[in-house]
């Protein structure tokens, strides 16, 4: 990826915004799509800053180097971090991410000084150290919250929970009563909040506690999807007292695999196979950019799919008993890409002609857009959930880590577009019989038809929100108008006198 861009004269009259993305595909994708929308729809130029490591993420590199990025969108990598030098071996996922970000942001001040004359800086949730750097340079800074409005409401309530609850949150006598939102069951709590003694909990609380420092919070959602949570964030007395910054619902922000650009040969093979399947007959099984199953669960998944006698397209990853997020940092790698090495013996033979197995990852939006897809067995990451909803596809909710259980509960119980599996008493995995039942119910059962109708209603509301006069379109346009009328700041935090001065070098006192 290129270094700091050299700007040309015809760009000088365009307002300039920097966007800072955390490492990890699930964070990079919505922030990159947000940046594209600023460039293409609002007339900005954007410098897209990326936290990187010396061990590249193949899928992320492919995304950021894909052909067709807008001319005024410049990708700039912050100096790559040697993960082994900053992350202890026994660190959990969130702690690893935060330690990498903390090391990476040591270079942020110098980078922003070189860019100069920014109207705003928009940063990922786990990059809140940037608030302090931007304040020194007098740059208005916004947070981009990469998950739901419901999760934001819960997050803003967390510091209060931390003060008022003495023991573990999972040991509370009843559900967590989040102001203005449905209660959260203990079993659905965010993974990193289940052990307050762990570094993951402390990092979560640190970044969430700093959200009120933002000038505003962008959300990848829309009014028609989460009206109650958005209303609470704006009107409930609790969030007014926090105080919560202004909330801007601007979603859905999705990466579309359009016109075949960026599709790999395996993606083209998947789509060709889907072309030969009946409409709404295939269950698409994919657990996101980093999700993995245990060995035992992968065996049950395989035989459950076979027993269902439904068509399936399964994105298979090498199983591990270590962590459900084992592939988070190396998605797209070609290591161990032969499914025959880790699927049950005889499975591929028994399902030949009915199912297709693809290693590691695939062009998910292109697949979900295909008319033969009838259901999506998903890990319930927010990006994947939005992709499914905006394509009108019902789900089997299979959460693995982070906030995915909270999202699964929202999809199943609040929105009515998903079914959740149950685990037999005494077992740690979902059995093949339950998988068979769910797949049949969602692909061809009456419950699946009902959920499909509801998902299509949500799809229509998403289209409306982004159109002229739609809520998300108007929300982003209003912020952009504020930015366009805000004087940009030079490298010493002073107002720029003229467009050319933004490129003059400067040193902070």
C-alpha positions as CSV (number, residue, x, y, z in Angstrom):
1,X,0.0,0.0,0.0
2,X,1.2,3.5,-0.8
3,X,2.7,5.9,1.7
4,X,1.4,9.4,2.4
5,X,-0.1,10.7,-0.9
6,X,1.1,13.6,-3.0
7,X,-1.9,15.8,-3.7
8,X,-2.4,17.7,-7.0
9,X,-3.8,21.1,-7.7
10,X,-7.3,20.0,-8.8
11,X,-7.8,18.5,-5.4
12,X,-7.0,21.6,-3.3
13,X,-10.6,22.9,-3.4
14,X,-12.1,19.7,-2.0
15,X,-12.6,19.4,1.8
16,X,-10.2,16.8,3.3
17,X,-11.1,14.2,5.9
18,X,-9.0,11.4,7.4
19,X,-10.4,8.0,8.4
20,X,-8.6,5.7,10.8
21,X,-9.3,2.0,10.6
22,X,-8.4,-0.6,13.1
23,X,-6.8,-3.9,11.9
24,X,-9.3,-6.7,11.0
25,X,-11.5,-7.1,8.0
26,X,-14.7,-6.5,9.9
27,X,-13.6,-3.0,10.9
28,X,-11.8,-2.1,7.7
29,X,-14.7,-2.9,5.4
30,X,-17.4,-0.5,6.8
31,X,-14.9,2.3,7.3
32,X,-13.6,1.9,3.7
33,X,-17.2,2.0,2.4
34,X,-17.9,5.1,4.5
35,X,-14.8,6.7,2.9
36,X,-16.0,5.9,-0.6
37,X,-19.4,7.4,0.2
38,X,-17.7,10.7,1.4
39,X,-15.7,10.8,-1.9
40,X,-18.3,9.7,-4.4
41,X,-21.5,11.1,-2.8
42,X,-20.2,14.2,-0.9
43,X,-17.3,15.6,-2.9
44,X,-14.6,15.0,-0.2
45,X,-11.1,13.7,-0.5
46,X,-10.2,11.1,2.1
47,X,-7.0,9.8,3.5
48,X,-7.7,6.3,4.7
49,X,-5.2,5.4,7.5
50,X,-4.8,1.7,8.3
51,X,-3.2,-0.1,11.3
52,X,-1.0,-2.8,9.9
53,X,1.3,-5.6,11.1
54,X,4.5,-7.1,9.6
55,X,2.5,-10.2,8.9
56,X,0.0,-9.0,6.3
57,X,-3.7,-10.0,6.2
58,X,-4.2,-11.4,2.7
59,X,-7.9,-10.6,2.4
60,X,-7.4,-7.1,3.8
61,X,-4.5,-6.4,1.4
62,X,-6.6,-7.5,-1.5
63,X,-9.5,-5.2,-0.4
64,X,-7.3,-2.2,0.0
65,X,-5.4,-2.7,-3.3
66,X,-8.5,-3.6,-5.3
67,X,-8.9,-1.8,-8.7
68,X,-11.6,0.8,-8.9
69,X,-11.0,2.8,-5.6
70,X,-12.2,6.4,-6.2
71,X,-9.5,8.8,-7.3
72,X,-9.8,11.0,-4.2
73,X,-9.5,8.1,-1.8
74,X,-5.9,7.5,-0.7
75,X,-4.9,4.5,1.4
76,X,-2.0,5.1,3.8
77,X,-0.6,2.4,6.0
78,X,0.7,3.5,9.4
79,X,4.1,1.9,10.1
80,X,3.7,-1.9,10.4
81,X,3.8,-3.3,13.9
82,X,5.7,-6.5,14.8
83,X,2.9,-8.3,16.7
84,X,5.3,-10.6,18.6
85,X,7.1,-7.6,20.1
86,X,4.0,-5.9,21.6
87,X,1.5,-8.7,22.2
88,X,2.1,-11.4,24.9
89,X,1.5,-14.9,23.7
90,X,-1.4,-15.5,26.0
91,X,-3.4,-12.4,25.1
92,X,-7.0,-12.7,24.0
93,X,-8.3,-11.2,20.8
94,X,-9.4,-7.7,21.9
95,X,-6.2,-7.2,24.0
96,X,-4.1,-8.2,21.0
97,X,-6.0,-5.7,18.8
98,X,-5.7,-2.9,21.3
99,X,-2.0,-3.4,21.9
100,X,-1.3,-3.4,18.2
101,X,-3.3,-0.2,17.8
102,X,-1.6,1.5,20.7
103,X,1.8,0.8,19.2
104,X,0.7,1.9,15.8
105,X,-0.8,5.2,16.9
106,X,2.6,6.5,18.2
107,X,3.1,7.6,14.6
108,X,-0.3,9.3,14.2
109,X,0.7,12.8,15.2
110,X,3.4,13.0,12.6
111,X,1.1,11.5,10.0
112,X,-1.7,14.0,10.7
113,X,0.8,16.9,10.6
114,X,2.0,15.8,7.2
115,X,-1.5,15.5,5.9
116,X,-2.5,18.9,7.4
117,X,-5.7,20.9,7.0
118,X,-8.3,18.3,7.9
119,X,-11.9,19.1,8.4
120,X,-12.4,16.0,10.6
121,X,-10.8,12.8,11.7
122,X,-13.1,9.7,12.0
123,X,-11.7,6.8,14.0
124,X,-12.6,3.2,14.8
125,X,-14.0,2.4,18.3
126,X,-10.7,0.8,19.4
127,X,-8.6,3.8,18.3
128,X,-9.8,6.3,20.9
129,X,-6.2,7.3,21.7
130,X,-6.5,9.3,18.5
131,X,-8.8,11.7,20.4
132,X,-5.9,13.1,22.3
133,X,-3.6,13.5,19.3
134,X,-6.3,15.2,17.3
135,X,-7.2,17.5,20.2
136,X,-3.6,18.8,20.1
137,X,-4.0,19.6,16.4
138,X,-7.5,21.1,16.9
139,X,-9.1,18.5,14.6
140,X,-12.7,17.6,15.3
141,X,-12.8,13.8,15.9
142,X,-15.7,11.4,15.4
143,X,-16.1,7.8,16.4
144,X,-17.2,5.1,13.9
145,X,-19.0,2.4,15.9
146,X,-18.8,-0.7,13.8
147,X,-21.8,-2.6,15.3
148,X,-25.4,-1.9,16.1
149,X,-27.2,1.0,17.8
150,X,-28.4,-1.4,20.4
151,X,-24.8,-2.4,21.2
152,X,-23.8,1.3,21.4
153,X,-26.6,1.9,23.9
154,X,-25.3,-1.1,26.0
155,X,-21.8,0.2,25.7
156,X,-22.6,3.7,26.9
157,X,-24.3,2.0,29.9
158,X,-21.3,-0.1,30.7
159,X,-19.4,2.4,32.8
160,X,-22.5,2.8,35.0
161,X,-22.7,-1.0,35.3
162,X,-19.0,-1.1,36.2
163,X,-19.5,1.4,39.0
164,X,-22.7,-0.1,40.4
165,X,-22.0,-3.9,40.2
166,X,-19.5,-5.4,42.5
167,X,-19.2,-8.9,41.2
168,X,-19.2,-10.4,37.7
169,X,-21.9,-9.2,35.3
170,X,-22.7,-12.8,34.4
171,X,-23.7,-13.4,38.0
172,X,-26.4,-10.8,38.1
173,X,-29.7,-12.1,39.4
174,X,-31.5,-11.1,36.2
175,X,-31.0,-9.7,32.7
176,X,-29.1,-6.4,32.3
177,X,-31.7,-3.7,32.0
178,X,-30.3,-1.3,29.3
179,X,-32.0,2.1,29.3
180,X,-34.4,2.3,26.4
181,X,-33.5,-1.1,25.0
182,X,-34.5,-4.7,25.4
183,X,-32.9,-6.4,28.4
184,X,-29.7,-8.5,27.8
185,X,-29.6,-12.0,29.1
186,X,-26.4,-13.0,30.9
187,X,-25.6,-15.8,28.4
188,X,-25.7,-13.2,25.6
189,X,-23.3,-10.7,27.1
190,X,-20.3,-9.7,25.1
191,X,-17.5,-12.2,25.6
192,X,-14.9,-9.7,26.8
193,X,-17.3,-8.5,29.6
194,X,-17.8,-11.9,31.2
195,X,-14.5,-11.7,33.2
196,X,-13.8,-8.4,34.8
197,X,-10.3,-9.5,35.8
198,X,-9.2,-10.0,32.2
199,X,-7.4,-7.4,30.1
200,X,-10.1,-7.6,27.5
201,X,-12.6,-6.2,29.9
202,X,-10.3,-3.3,30.9
203,X,-9.6,-2.4,27.3
204,X,-13.3,-2.5,26.5
205,X,-14.1,-0.2,29.4
206,X,-11.2,2.1,28.5
207,X,-12.4,2.8,24.9
208,X,-16.1,2.9,25.7
209,X,-15.5,5.3,28.6
210,X,-13.9,7.7,26.1
211,X,-16.8,7.8,23.6
212,X,-18.2,11.0,25.1
213,X,-15.1,12.7,23.9
214,X,-16.2,12.3,20.3
215,X,-17.8,15.2,18.4
216,X,-20.3,12.6,17.1
217,X,-20.7,8.9,16.6
218,X,-21.4,7.3,13.2
219,X,-23.4,4.1,13.2
220,X,-23.7,1.5,10.4
221,X,-27.4,1.1,10.8
222,X,-30.6,3.0,9.8
223,X,-33.8,4.3,11.3
224,X,-36.0,1.6,9.9
225,X,-33.8,-1.2,11.4
226,X,-33.3,0.1,15.0
227,X,-35.8,2.9,15.6
228,X,-36.1,2.1,19.4
229,X,-32.4,2.1,20.1
230,X,-31.7,5.2,18.1
231,X,-34.6,7.0,19.8
232,X,-33.3,6.0,23.2
233,X,-29.7,7.3,22.3
234,X,-31.1,10.6,21.3
235,X,-33.9,11.1,23.8
236,X,-33.6,8.9,26.9
237,X,-32.5,10.9,30.0
238,X,-29.8,8.5,30.8
239,X,-27.9,9.1,27.6
240,X,-28.4,12.8,27.8
241,X,-26.6,12.7,31.2
242,X,-23.7,10.6,30.0
243,X,-23.6,12.8,27.8
244,X,-23.8,10.8,24.6
245,X,-22.4,12.6,21.5
246,X,-24.8,13.2,18.6
247,X,-25.5,9.9,16.8
248,X,-25.6,9.7,13.0
249,X,-27.2,6.5,11.6
250,X,-25.8,6.4,8.0
251,X,-26.0,2.7,7.1
252,X,-26.1,0.2,5.6
253,X,-22.5,0.4,4.5
254,X,-21.6,-2.7,2.6
255,X,-18.8,-3.9,0.3
256,X,-20.5,-4.9,-3.0
257,X,-18.6,-7.3,-5.2
258,X,-20.0,-5.7,-8.4
259,X,-19.3,-6.5,-12.0
260,X,-17.0,-9.3,-11.2
261,X,-14.2,-7.0,-10.1
262,X,-12.1,-8.5,-7.4
263,X,-13.7,-11.9,-7.7
264,X,-11.3,-14.9,-7.4
265,X,-11.5,-18.0,-9.5
266,X,-13.1,-19.8,-6.6
267,X,-15.8,-17.1,-6.3
268,X,-16.6,-17.4,-9.9
269,X,-16.9,-21.2,-9.5
270,X,-19.3,-20.7,-6.5
271,X,-21.5,-18.4,-8.5
272,X,-21.5,-20.7,-11.5
273,X,-22.6,-23.6,-9.2
274,X,-25.3,-21.5,-7.7
275,X,-26.6,-20.7,-11.2
276,X,-27.5,-24.4,-11.5
277,X,-29.5,-24.6,-8.2
278,X,-33.3,-23.8,-7.8
279,X,-34.3,-20.5,-6.4
280,X,-34.0,-20.1,-2.6
281,X,-32.9,-23.7,-2.2
282,X,-29.3,-23.3,-0.8
283,X,-28.1,-22.7,2.7
284,X,-25.0,-20.6,2.7
285,X,-22.7,-21.5,5.6
286,X,-20.0,-19.0,6.5
287,X,-18.6,-17.9,9.8
288,X,-17.1,-14.6,8.9
289,X,-13.5,-13.4,8.3
290,X,-12.1,-14.9,11.5
291,X,-14.5,-17.5,12.8
292,X,-13.6,-21.1,13.4
293,X,-15.3,-24.2,14.7
294,X,-13.9,-26.8,17.1
295,X,-13.1,-30.2,15.7
296,X,-16.1,-31.8,17.3
297,X,-18.5,-29.0,16.2
298,X,-17.2,-29.2,12.6
299,X,-18.0,-32.9,12.5
300,X,-21.5,-32.2,13.8
301,X,-22.0,-29.4,11.3
302,X,-20.9,-31.7,8.4
303,X,-23.3,-34.5,9.2
304,X,-26.1,-32.1,10.1
305,X,-25.9,-30.6,6.6
306,X,-25.8,-34.1,5.1
307,X,-28.8,-35.3,7.1
308,X,-30.9,-32.2,6.1
309,X,-30.8,-33.2,2.5
310,X,-30.8,-29.5,1.6
311,X,-28.4,-27.9,-0.9
312,X,-25.5,-26.1,0.8
313,X,-22.5,-23.9,0.0
314,X,-20.1,-24.2,2.9
315,X,-17.0,-21.9,3.4
316,X,-14.9,-24.3,5.5
317,X,-11.9,-23.3,7.6
318,X,-9.5,-25.6,9.5
319,X,-11.0,-26.3,12.9
320,X,-9.3,-25.5,16.1
321,X,-10.1,-26.0,19.8
322,X,-8.0,-23.0,20.8
323,X,-10.2,-20.0,19.9
324,X,-13.3,-19.3,17.9
325,X,-11.5,-16.2,16.4
326,X,-8.4,-18.1,15.5
327,X,-8.4,-16.9,11.9
328,X,-9.0,-13.2,12.7
329,X,-5.5,-11.9,11.7
330,X,-4.9,-14.2,8.7
331,X,-8.1,-14.5,6.8
332,X,-7.5,-15.2,3.1
333,X,-4.3,-17.2,3.8
334,X,-3.9,-20.3,1.7
335,X,-2.5,-22.3,4.5
336,X,-4.2,-25.7,5.0
337,X,-6.7,-25.0,2.2
338,X,-7.6,-28.6,1.4
339,X,-10.9,-29.4,3.1
340,X,-10.4,-33.1,2.7
341,X,-7.8,-32.9,5.4
342,X,-10.2,-31.8,8.1
343,X,-13.8,-32.9,7.1
344,X,-15.2,-36.2,8.2
345,X,-14.3,-39.2,6.1
346,X,-16.9,-39.9,3.5
347,X,-18.7,-36.5,3.8
348,X,-17.7,-35.1,0.5
349,X,-18.7,-38.3,-1.3
350,X,-22.1,-38.5,0.4
351,X,-22.9,-34.8,-0.5
352,X,-21.5,-34.7,-4.0
353,X,-24.0,-32.9,-6.2
354,X,-25.9,-31.5,-3.3
355,X,-23.3,-29.3,-1.6
356,X,-20.2,-27.3,-2.5
357,X,-17.3,-26.9,-0.1
358,X,-14.9,-23.9,-0.5
359,X,-11.8,-23.3,1.7
360,X,-11.2,-20.3,3.9
361,X,-13.3,-17.5,2.5
362,X,-15.5,-16.2,-0.4
363,X,-17.1,-13.1,-1.9
364,X,-20.0,-13.1,0.6
365,X,-22.1,-10.3,-0.7
366,X,-22.0,-11.7,-4.2
367,X,-23.2,-15.1,-2.9
368,X,-25.9,-13.6,-0.7
369,X,-27.2,-11.7,-3.7
370,X,-27.7,-14.8,-5.7
371,X,-31.4,-15.9,-6.1
372,X,-30.6,-19.5,-5.3
373,X,-29.6,-18.6,-1.7
374,X,-32.5,-19.5,0.7
375,X,-30.8,-19.1,4.1
376,X,-27.6,-18.0,5.7
377,X,-25.9,-19.8,8.6
378,X,-23.9,-16.9,10.0
379,X,-21.7,-16.1,12.9
380,X,-23.8,-12.9,13.4
381,X,-21.0,-10.4,12.9
382,X,-22.7,-7.0,12.3
383,X,-21.4,-6.7,8.7
384,X,-22.6,-10.2,7.8
385,X,-25.9,-9.6,9.4
386,X,-26.4,-6.4,7.5
387,X,-25.4,-8.1,4.3
388,X,-28.0,-10.8,4.8
389,X,-30.7,-8.4,5.7
390,X,-30.1,-6.1,2.8
391,X,-30.4,-9.1,0.5
392,X,-33.6,-10.3,2.1
393,X,-32.1,-13.6,3.3
394,X,-33.2,-15.2,6.6
395,X,-30.6,-16.6,9.0
396,X,-29.5,-19.4,11.3
397,X,-27.7,-17.5,14.0
398,X,-24.4,-19.1,15.0
399,X,-22.6,-16.6,17.2
400,X,-18.9,-17.4,18.0
401,X,-17.3,-14.5,19.9
402,X,-17.3,-10.8,20.9
403,X,-20.8,-9.2,20.7
404,X,-22.2,-11.8,18.3
405,X,-24.5,-13.4,20.8
406,X,-26.2,-10.0,21.5
407,X,-26.7,-9.6,17.8
408,X,-28.0,-13.1,17.4
409,X,-30.6,-12.3,20.1
410,X,-31.6,-9.1,18.3
411,X,-32.0,-10.9,15.0
412,X,-34.0,-13.7,16.4
413,X,-36.1,-12.1,19.1
414,X,-36.4,-8.4,18.1
415,X,-36.3,-8.5,14.3
416,X,-37.7,-12.0,13.7
417,X,-35.3,-12.9,10.9
418,X,-33.2,-15.7,12.5
419,X,-33.5,-18.9,14.4
420,X,-31.0,-19.8,17.1
421,X,-29.8,-23.4,17.8
422,X,-30.1,-25.1,21.1
423,X,-27.5,-27.3,22.8
424,X,-28.6,-30.5,24.5
425,X,-28.0,-30.7,28.2
426,X,-24.6,-32.0,29.0
427,X,-23.1,-31.2,25.6
428,X,-20.8,-28.4,24.5
429,X,-21.7,-28.4,20.8
430,X,-24.8,-28.2,18.7
431,X,-25.8,-31.7,17.6
432,X,-26.3,-32.8,14.1
433,X,-30.0,-33.4,14.6
434,X,-30.5,-29.8,15.7
435,X,-28.5,-28.6,12.7
436,X,-30.7,-30.8,10.4
437,X,-33.8,-29.3,12.0
438,X,-32.7,-25.7,11.6
439,X,-31.6,-26.0,8.0
440,X,-34.8,-27.6,6.9
441,X,-36.9,-25.1,8.9
442,X,-35.3,-22.0,7.5
443,X,-34.7,-23.2,3.9
444,X,-38.1,-24.9,3.2
445,X,-40.3,-24.6,6.3
446,X,-43.1,-22.3,7.2
447,X,-41.0,-20.5,9.8
448,X,-38.4,-19.8,7.1
449,X,-41.0,-18.3,4.8
450,X,-42.2,-16.0,7.5
451,X,-38.6,-14.9,8.3
452,X,-37.9,-14.4,4.6
453,X,-40.9,-12.0,4.3
454,X,-39.6,-10.0,7.3
455,X,-36.1,-9.9,5.9
456,X,-37.5,-8.6,2.6
457,X,-39.3,-5.8,4.4
458,X,-36.0,-4.8,6.1
459,X,-34.3,-4.9,2.7
460,X,-36.8,-2.5,1.3
461,X,-36.3,-0.1,4.3
462,X,-32.5,-0.2,3.8
463,X,-33.0,0.8,0.1
464,X,-35.3,3.6,1.2
465,X,-32.9,4.9,3.8
466,X,-30.1,5.4,1.3
467,X,-32.2,7.0,-1.4
468,X,-32.8,10.7,-1.9
469,X,-34.7,11.9,1.1
470,X,-33.9,8.8,3.0
471,X,-32.8,9.0,6.7
472,X,-29.2,7.7,6.2
473,X,-28.7,9.8,3.1
474,X,-29.9,12.9,5.0
475,X,-27.9,12.1,8.2
476,X,-24.6,11.9,6.4
477,X,-25.3,14.9,4.2
478,X,-26.0,17.1,7.2
479,X,-22.7,16.2,8.9
480,X,-20.8,16.8,5.6
481,X,-22.4,20.2,5.2
482,X,-21.1,21.1,8.7
483,X,-17.6,19.9,7.7
484,X,-17.6,21.9,4.5
485,X,-18.4,25.1,6.4
486,X,-15.8,24.4,9.1
487,X,-12.4,26.1,8.6
488,X,-9.7,23.5,8.2
489,X,-6.7,23.4,10.5
490,X,-3.1,23.7,9.5
491,X,-0.2,21.6,10.9
492,X,0.1,23.8,14.0
493,X,-3.7,23.7,14.8
494,X,-4.1,27.2,13.2
495,X,-6.8,28.0,10.7
496,X,-5.6,27.7,7.1
497,X,-5.5,31.0,5.4
498,X,-5.9,29.6,1.9
499,X,-6.1,26.2,0.2
500,X,-2.4,26.1,-0.7
501,X,-1.3,26.6,2.9
502,X,-2.6,23.1,3.8
503,X,0.5,21.6,2.1
504,X,3.0,23.7,3.9
505,X,5.2,21.8,6.4
506,X,4.9,22.7,10.0
507,X,6.2,21.6,13.4
508,X,4.2,21.6,16.6
509,X,5.6,23.9,19.3
